[in-house]
Amino acid sequence: MSDAIKHECGIAMVRLKKPLQYYKDKYGTAFYGVNKMYLLMEKQHNRGQDGAGLASIKFNVEPGTRYISRVRSNESQPIQDIFGKINERINGVFEENPDKVDDVEWQEKNVPYIGNLFLGHVRYGTFGGNSIENVHPFLRQSNWKHQSLIVAGNFNMTNSKQLLNDLIELGQHPKESTDTVTVMEKIGHFLASEVSDLYLKAKEEGFNKKDASPYIEEHLDIQRILKRSAKNWDGGYAMAGLLGHGDAFVLRDPSAIRPAFFYEDEEVVVVASERPVIQTVFNVDINSIKEIDRGHALIIKKNGQTSMSPILEQRAKKACSFERIYFSRGSDASIYEERKNLGKYVFPEVLKSIDNDIENSVFSYIPNTAETSFFGMMEAAEDVLNQQKTDAILAGEGKLSKDRVIEILSKRPRFEKIAIKDAKLRTFITDDSSRDDLVAHVYDVTYGVVKPTDNLVIIDDSIVRGTTLKKSIIKILDRLNPKKIVVVSSAPQIRYPDCYGIDMAKINDFIAFKAALELLKETNQYHIVDDVYQKCKEQEHSEDKDVVNYVKEVYAPFTDEEISAKIAQMLKTEEIKAEVEVIFQPVSELHKACPENLGDWYFTGDYPTDGGHRVVNQAFINFYEGSDARAY
């Protein structure tokens, strides 16, 4: 993606189902769980670079002994940092007790981070800051193990203010207003309520206070707690939690917006935000890894029993399509094929743009995330050229010479690596004029490949703001002196903010929105902007659930092609000599390529929750009023 955006967090959970001695005997270390957590988190570092954290719970320790360990970091390499700290702590213990290196029973009681249950998190900051206090997992500690709660998630709630007010109505005084804190406190409140009810039942059955704890732990109804806690949540989420005594859960939103996968065998239960991560780390078959159902929670009791329990009424599945286009690792078998199809399905529009002249066109991609879509575009180009070869041979009716046949068959599409990203280059000067010159050199190009008679087709996975295209990529591609530059987006036009975890909160950041505004001005229809503002204001504080996304009216007068043409015009600066055209993936072809991930609200404005429609209208109000505030 040429315009970097912060996005998706990632979760990882490991529940060891065997005694620690089992892993020592089979795998040579009692730190099997810690090692697997490192791999699960490191292989999801693409999902978070602002912070990382890990928490572990020990089951079999005496009162007065620490049973929860947690470490968090917001350093530049947070995963490396937290595991460096873990390693340092463990090595320190062994240096003081060298005779205990093989004593698993002693290690379980005395060494931090060796445990039975682990929860890890990698984070991109959206709502809230990037201080260490905003890094997951969050901890709500209690002297009662069954009331100690650890929470981490990949999520964003659109109604954080409402959730905060709910807590205040319950008599609480939350220390923060971030959605993570409000969610944790909501779960904590109903956890305490459930514990209180069970304690009364235990007393009725003759248990004393000490013996009531095991009774409560055994009978704690996680499903009921989550149903009560999540009743008013509006957002996309994969929410993971651990209870101090050993129960665990991962709850997924009713529309399946945020991803969550799990694997279970006789040794472990594993949860991660991405399927290939589990495949790789545990070397298991793809078919053995399952998705957590939308609106359901995977619940793991301390005794190792797992269940997939319904929590919220399911809605239509609207799994995030950006997961397939860009966010998730492309090593997933389905994602790899889908990204190739994105390149294939947009190619007919590319062919029109170059007047079917494959022979005088050079095809490339913007590194590195568009590479797989480029492979799909390559296959589509080869298919078209092969058909052209076949037609040429058949047209000769057997009268072609050997040399002519060889000439026809020798034609190949011209695939080249044109743009090369200089990962080491950083813009360290804040002065705009100086900084723009540095930005223009973030990419290098390959010279001597493109001729003045060539079209240069370059595919990106998506275009958000268009800033890097305008200030860097198109300028540097134009140095190759092509006849025409065709910028292809494997995703449709991004028109609306996301509010479920991706950091796209401000509508006036999007080049498609800016293009629509320009077209409204040019066609004397800018009054639509005023009309939309009035309509958004009228329902700003409405309690009605049928909130309408009026921002669609800004785009309604124009075709996709008209907006694309205006974007191309905005990206072409005066010094660009080549003709510039921008092509976007049609939404219909996106759905065809990614049939299981139909969440497309950032393209269509069709949000899967009421809160989404409130957010987009608020984003427009902020734009109109000149406010730089976030819409959620």
N, C-alpha and C positions, 0 to 999 in steps of 0.2 A: 504494500500500500504506500503510495507516494506521500500521502498526508497521514502521518502517524496519529492515531487516536488511542487514548487509554481505554481499556476495556475489561472484559471478563476476568474475574478472579477464578481461582481454582481450589478445589478441596481434595483432600486425600485422607482416608481412614483405613486403619488396619486393626482388626480384632483377632488376636491369637486364640485359637480354640484348644490348644494343647498346653500342658505345663511347660515352663521355660526349659526344663531339662531335656525335653523332647527335641527342641530346636538345636540345643547344644550338641546332642548326640547325632542328629541327622545332618545338620548344616555346619557344625563346628563352632557355633557361637550362640550365646544366649541373647545377643544383640540383633537377632534376626529381624525383629520388628523395626528397630531403629534404622537398620540398613535398608529395609524395604521402603520405609518412609522417605529416606533421603532420595532414593531413586524415583519414587512416585512424584515427589515435589520437584526435583530437578528436571524431570521430563515434562513438567507442566510450567516451567519457568516462563514460557511464552505467554502465560496467562496472568503474570503479575511480576512487576519489577519495582514496585514502591515499598514492598514489605513482605515479610514471611514470618510464620510462627508455627510452633509445634507444641503440643501438650500430650502428656502420657499419664496413664493411671495404672497403679499397681493394685492387684486384688488382695494378695495374701500378706498383709502387713499388720503388725500390732498397733493398737491405739497409741498415740504419742509419736508415731513414725510418719514421716512425710510420704504421702501416697500419690500426690499430684505434682508433676514437674511441668514447667512451662518456660519457653524461651521465645522471644520475639526480636525482630530486627527491622530497621528501616534504613540500613546501610545500602550502599550502591550495589552490592552483591549479597542480598539478604539471606538467600538459601545457604550459600557458602558460609556466611557469617554465623547463622544459628547452629549449623552442624559443626563448625569449628569450635564454638563455645561448648557444645555437647561433648565433643571429643576431648576438649581440654578438661572438662569436669570429670569425665570418666577416667582419663589417664591419671589425673591427680589422685583419685581414690585408689587406683591400683599401685601408684608409686608409694603411697602410704601403707598399702596392704598387699605386697607382692605375692604373698602366699595364698591369696584368695582369687587368683586369676581363673582357676577352674572350679571354684565353689559357687555353683549357680544359686543354691539356696541362700547363701550369704549375700550374693550380688543382688538378688531380688529384694532383699530387705534394706540394703545399704547403698547401692549404686543408683544415682539419679538416671532417669530416662530409660531404665530397663523396666519393662512393664508388660501388661497384657492388652492394653487398649491405647491407640494412638490417633490423634487428629492433627492434621497439618493444613496449612493455608498459604497460598501465594496471592498477592493482592495488587490490584491497580486501584488507586484512590479515585472515587467519584464524589459522592456526597460525604462531607467531612474532610478533614485534613490528612496530611501524611506524617503526622507525628507518631511516635511509638505508641501513644495511647489509642491510636486508630487502627493499629495492626491486630489482626485476629491471630489466634483464638482469644475470645473474651472469657473472663473467669468471674463467676459469682460464687464466692466461697462461703462455706458454712461449717460449723463444728459437727453437723450431721452429714455423713457422707452422701446419703440419699438426697440431700438438698444442695450439695455442691454441683454447680452447673458450668460446663464449658461449651461455648458456642462459636462456630465459624461458618461462613457461608459465601456462596456466589450469588449475590442478590442485590436488588435495590427496591425499596418500597416507595410507592408513589404517594402514600398517605402517612408519612412520618409524623406530621403534626397531629393528625387524628389519633395515631397510636400513642403519642406522647400525652395527649389529653385524656385518653382512656386510662392511662396509668395514674394520672393526677386524680381522675374521678375515683379510682380505687384507693386513694389516700396516699399514694407513693410520692416521693420527691426524687425523680431520676436525676443523676448527676450530669447527664448529657442528653442532647436531643437527637443524636444520630440514630438512624434506623437500626443499627446493630444493637445499640444499648436498649432501645425501646423493645425490640424483638426479644432480647434475652430476658429483660425484666418481665415481659408478659409471660414468657414460658416459666420463669422463676416464680411468678405469683401463683399460677395455677398448679405448679409443682408443689409449692408450700400448702396450697389448699388440699390437694390430693393426699399429701403426707398427713395433714391434720385429720382428715376423715379416716385414714387407715389407722392412725394412732388411737383414735377413739374406739374403732373396731377391735384393735389388739387389746386394749384395756378391758373391753367387754368380754373378751375370750380368756382373760386372766393373765395376760403377759405383763411383766414389769417393764419399766422404762428401757432397761438395757436390752432385754430380749425382744422388745417391740421393733427394734431396728431391723433385724433380719426378716421379721414378718413383713414390715413395710417394704423392704427392698424386693421381696419375692412377689408381693401383690401389687406393686406400683403399676398403674395402668397408663403406659406412655401414650397409647392411642387416644385415650380420653383427655389427657393433658394437652396434647397437640391440637385436638379438635377445638378445645376451648380457647387455646392460645391464638390459633391462626384464623379464627372466625372472621376477623375484620381486616386481615392482611390484603393489600392490593399491590401486586408487583410480580416480578419474576424471581424465583429463588430455588436454590438447592441448599437447604439449611441443615447443617450437621450439629449434633449435640452429644455430649457425654455427661453422664451423671457419675458422681464421685464413687459410688459403690460398684459401677461396672455396666449399667445399662447404656445403650447408645441408640441413636436414630439419625436418619437422613430423610428430610421431608422435601418433596418437590412440588412446585406450584401447580395449580389445577389446569394450566394451559401448556405445561411442559416447556415453558420458555427457556429456562436454564437447564443445562444437561446434567445428568448424573447416572453413572453406570456402576454395577456391582458384580462381584464374583465371589462364589463360596465353594469351598471343598471341606474336607475333614480337618484341615489344618488352620485355615484362615477365612475371614470374611473381609473383603476389600471393597472400598468405594473410591471412585475418582471422577473427575469432571470429564475425562476423555477415555474412550474405550481402548485405543492402542497403547496407552500408558500401562493399563493393567495387563494387556497382552504381552507387552515386552518385559515388564518387571517380573511377572510370575510365569512367563513362558506357557501360556494357556491358549487354547483354541478360541477363535473369535466367537463361535457359537455358544460357548460356555459363559460368556459375559452378557448380562442382561441390563436393560434400562430400568430404573426405578419408575414405576407408573406415575403418571401425572395425578396430582391430588392425593398421592399415597405416601406413606412413610415406610422405609425399610427400618424395622425395629429389631435390635439385637439385645436380648436379655442377658444378664450376667451369666446365666447357666448355658449360654451359647445358642439358645433357641432363636431362630430368626423368623420374621413374618413380614409380609407385604400388606400393610393395613391401610384401608381407606380413611382419609382424614377430612378432605373437602370434596364437594361435588365436582366432578370432572367437567371441564369446558372443552370446546373444540381444541384439538391439538394445534398449537401455534409455536412449535419449537423454532428458536431463533435461526433464521437463514444465514446470518452473518457467521454463525459457527461453521457452516460449510464453506462459505466464500473465503473466509480469512482467519478466524480466531483459532480454531482447533488445529492440531498438528495434522499435516497432510498425509501422514503415514497410515491413517485409518483407511482400510480397504474401500469403504463406501465413499468417504470424503474424497479420496484420490480420484475415483471414477467420476464423482459429481463435479469436481473442479475441472476435469478434462472436458466434461460435457458442457460446462459453461463456456469454454473456448470454442467448442464445436457449434453450439447453438447460436452464438452471436456472429459466426462467420458469414452467413448469407448477407448480413448488412454490410460487412466489410467488403464482400465481393462487389456489391453495388457501388460502394464508395470508390473502388479502384477500377471500375468499368470492366470487371472480369479479367483484368490484366495481371495475372499472377506472375507472368514472366518478367515484368518490369516492376516488381514489388519486392521489398525486403521486409521480412516479418521478424519481430523481436518482442521483448517483454521488459517491464520495469522490475528489476530484481528487488526482493527474491521471491516474494509471496505469490506473484502472478505466474511463476514458472510452470506450474501444473496446468493452468488454463491455457498457457501457450502451447503445451503439448497437444491439447485438444484442438486448438486452432490449427496446428501443424497437420494433424490427421485430416481435418476438414479440407485444408488447402490441397493436400495430396490427393484426396478423393476427387476433388474438382478437376485437378490437373490430369489425373488418370483418365477421367471421363473425356476430357478434351483430347488426350492422346488417342483414346479408343475411337472417337469420332473422326479424327484426322486419318487414322489408318483405314477405317471402314469407308471413308469418302474416297479413298484412292482406288477402291474396287479391285484390289490385287495388282494394280499397275505401278505401285511404288517401287522405287529402286531400294536396294539394300541400304545404301548410304542415307536415303531419306527416312527409312524406317528407324535406323539408328539415331538419326537426328531427332526424330519425334520422341523416341523412347528415352533419350538422354536428358530431356527437360526435367528440371527439378524445381520445386519451390525453394526460394532463397531464405533460409532460416539462419539468422546470425545473432550473436550476443552483442548488441549495440550499446546499451546503457550499462555502466558498471558503477555500482555505488561504492563510494569511498567511506567505509565504515569508521575510519580513524579521524575523519575531518569533523571538527566541531566549530560552531559559530560562537566565538568567545567575545565578540565586540557587540555592544548593545546599540550603538548608533545605527539608525535605520539604513542610511545610505551605504555605510561600510558593511553592515551585516548582509544586506541584499547581495552585494558582490560575492561574499563568502558563500551564501546559500546557493548561488548560481553554479558553484563548483563542487557541490556535494556529489554530483554524478560526473563520471568521465564517459567518453564515447570511443567507439572503435572506428578509426579512420580508414579510408581506402576501400570501403565495402559498398557504399551507396553512391550511385551515379546521379547526375543532375536530371536524368530522365526517369528516375525511380520514384515510386511511392514508398514511403516508410511507414509501416504499420506497427504500432507498439501497443501491447496490451497491459493494462493495469487491473488489479482485482476489483478496485472501486475508486471512485473519485468523491471526496468529501468536500473539502474547501477549495481545492484546485491551486492552492498556494505554491506548492512545490512544482507542479506542472508549469505554472506561469513564470515563476522566478528562476527555475533551474532547468527542468527537463526539456521543455519545448525550445528554450533558447539554445541549449547545448546540442540538441538534435538538429536544429537549423544550421549549425556550423557544417553539417555534412552535405549541405546544399541539395536536399531532395526536392523533387517537384511538389510533393504533397506530404504532409504529416497527418496520419490518421491515428488518433488516440482512442483506444478501445477499452471500455470498462466492462469487465465480466459481470458486474452487478448493475442493477438499474440505478436511476437517478436517486440520490439520497435527498429527500425533500423534508422530512419531519424528524424531530428529535427522538432519541431513545430515552426511556426512563426505567429500564429494567436491568441496568448493569453496565451498559456501554456508555462511555463518557461523551455523549453527543447531546448536550442539554440546551444549546443556544441555536435557535433556528436561523438567525442571521449569519451564522458561520458557513452555511451551506451554499455552494456556488449555484446550485439549482434554484434555490430560493431567491438569490440575488438576480439570477437571470430572469425569473418570472417577474420580479419587480421592475426590471428594466423594460420588459415587454409591455407591462401594464402602462408604464410611462409613455412608451413609443406609440401605443394604440389608444391613448387618451382614456384609459380605463383605471387609472390609479385610484379613483373613488372606491374601488372594490376593497382596497386596503383599509380605508376609513370604515366601510360597512362591516368588514370582518372584525375590526377592533370593537365596534359597538356591540356586535353579536357576542363576542367573547366576553366582554365586560358584563353583559346582561346575565350571563350564567356563571360568572366568576365565583360567586359564593353560594350557588344553588346546591341544595341537598339532593336534588333530583338525580337519579342514577342515569337517566337518558341524556347525558351530555353529548352534544354534537361537535364534531371536529369541523369547525367553520373554516379552518385554514385551507382546506381543500379548494375553497372558492378562489384562492389566489392563483392556483394553477389551472383551474377549470377552463378559462378561455383559450388555452393553447394546447397544441398537440405535443407529444413527447419530442417529435422531430424539431419543432420550433424552439423548444427550450434547449435542446442539444445544440442547435445552430447558434443560439445566443451565447451559450457557454463557450463554444469554440471562438466566437468573436471576442468574448471577454478575456480568453486565455492568450489570444494573439496580440502581442505588443507591436509597436510601430517598427521595431528593428527586425521582426521576423519576416523573412522573404518568402518562405514556402506557404502554400495554402494549408490551412489547418482545419481539420474536421474532427468532431468528437462523436463517438458512437457508444450508446449505452445498451446493455442487455434488456430486452423486453421482460416485463414482470412475468408474462405467461411462459417464457422460455426458462426463467429462473425456477418457476414451480415445476416445470418439466424436468429440469436438471436435478433438483433437490426435492423430490416428492414427499419426503417425510418431515421436512423442515419448512413449513408454510408460513412461519412468522415473518411478515413483510411490512410491518407498520412504518418503518423508516422510509420505505419506498411509496407505500400506498396511503398511509394515514389511517389504516384500519387496525386500531389498537385492540388487543385481546381483553383488556380490562377497562373499567370505567375511569380509573385513575389515569390511564394513558391519554384519554381524550381531554381530561382536565389539564394534564401537563402540556400538551401541544397548544392548547388555547392560552395557557399562562405564558408559554414561551413566546407566543405572538404578542401578547400584551406587553411583555418585557421589551421586545423589539420595538414596538410602536412607541412606548413611553421612554425609550432610550436607557432602559435599565440594564445593567450588566449582570443582574442577579440570575442565579440558576432557576430553572422552572420547577425543580423539585428539591 
